[in-house]
Each structure stands twice: as C-alpha cells, then as structure tokens.
Amino acid sequence: MDTVLLRITELIRELLPEYEGEIALSARFQEDLGMDSLNMVDLLSDAETAFDLEIPDSRLDNLDRVEGLVEYIVSVLREESDGADVRSA
C-alpha cells in the first residue's frame, strides 16, 4: 500500500504543483486538495497508466478521497497477483 500511496502522491503533485500541503490518505480530492473535474480525469488516467489497470466508471463515485483510490488500486493489484499465482500453479 505504501508504494501505491507514494505513486499516487507523486501523480497529485505533478498535477497540482502549486499545492504544498500534506496529501493524507483522508484527503478529499476536490474539497481538500482543490482538484477540479479535469484534474480528476487526468489523475485517474495517469493512475491507470502507472499501475497498468482500468478504473471502471462504476467505481468513480467511491473515489472521492486519496484513500479510496489507493485501496481500489491495491485491491486490483492483489486480485491480479492472486490470479497469476493460480495460473502458475
């Protein structure tokens, strides 16, 4: 989870170079970090590229905080890893 959080934090800082505050797990993208809808589209696209996954539109309502995005990515990566273990057995 730490690696995912670090990468998401880096992506946010790239999108919001003027933001100098802490990016906590509990931070809300719009209210706390000041991200607009275009920033969110860019962040999700960058996260999909960085982690080689797809974030379905049906999940977007649950991704209003850093923690939600990090947990979603970790769960997808874990599922992919578990699936690879099963296939290689």
C-alpha positions in Angstrom: 0.0 0.0 0.0 2.9 2.4 0.8 4.2 2.1 -2.8 0.8 2.8 -4.2 0.3 5.8 -1.9 3.7 7.2 -2.8 3.0 6.9 -6.5 -0.5 8.5 -6.2 1.0 11.3 -4.1 3.6 11.9 -6.9 0.9 12.0 -9.5 -1.1 14.5 -7.5 1.9 16.7 -7.0 2.6 16.6 -10.8 -1.0 17.7 -11.4 -1.0 20.3 -8.7 2.5 21.8 -8.4 1.1 24.8 -6.5 -0.3 22.6 -3.7 2.3 22.5 -0.9 0.2 20.9 1.9 0.3 17.3 3.1 -1.5 14.8 1.0 -3.1 12.5 3.6 -5.0 9.3 3.0 -8.1 11.0 4.2 -7.7 14.0 1.9 -10.7 14.6 -0.4 -9.7 15.4 -3.9 -11.9 18.3 -4.5 -12.6 19.8 -1.1 -9.1 19.4 0.5 -6.7 19.3 -2.5 -8.7 21.7 -4.7 -8.8 19.4 -7.7 -11.4 20.1 -10.4 -13.1 17.5 -12.6 -10.3 17.8 -15.3 -7.6 17.2 -12.7 -9.6 14.1 -11.6 -9.8 12.8 -15.1 -6.0 13.3 -15.5 -5.3 11.7 -12.2 -7.3 8.6 -12.9 -5.9 8.3 -16.4 -2.3 8.7 -15.0 -3.1 6.1 -12.3 -4.4 3.7 -14.9 -1.2 4.1 -16.9 1.1 3.9 -13.9 -0.5 0.7 -12.5 -1.5 -0.8 -15.8 -5.1 -1.2 -14.9 -8.5 0.2 -15.7 -10.8 2.1 -13.3 -14.4 1.5 -14.4 -16.8 4.4 -14.4 -19.0 2.5 -11.9 -16.2 2.9 -9.3 -15.8 6.7 -9.7 -18.4 7.6 -7.0 -16.3 5.8 -4.4 -13.1 7.6 -5.3 -13.5 10.9 -3.7 -10.6 10.5 -1.3 -7.0 9.5 -1.7 -7.6 6.5 0.5 -10.4 5.2 -1.8 -8.2 5.4 -4.9 -5.2 3.8 -3.1 -7.4 1.0 -1.7 -9.0 0.3 -5.0 -5.6 0.1 -6.8 -4.2 -2.2 -4.1 -7.2 -4.5 -4.3 -7.0 -4.7 -8.1 -3.2 -5.4 -7.9 -3.8 -8.0 -5.2 -6.5 -9.8 -7.3 -4.2 -9.8 -10.4 -1.4 -11.2 -8.2 -3.7 -13.9 -6.8 -4.8 -14.8 -10.3 -1.3 -15.1 -11.5 -0.5 -17.4 -8.6 -3.4 -19.7 -9.5 -2.4 -19.7 -13.2 1.2 -20.6 -12.5 0.3 -23.4 -10.1 
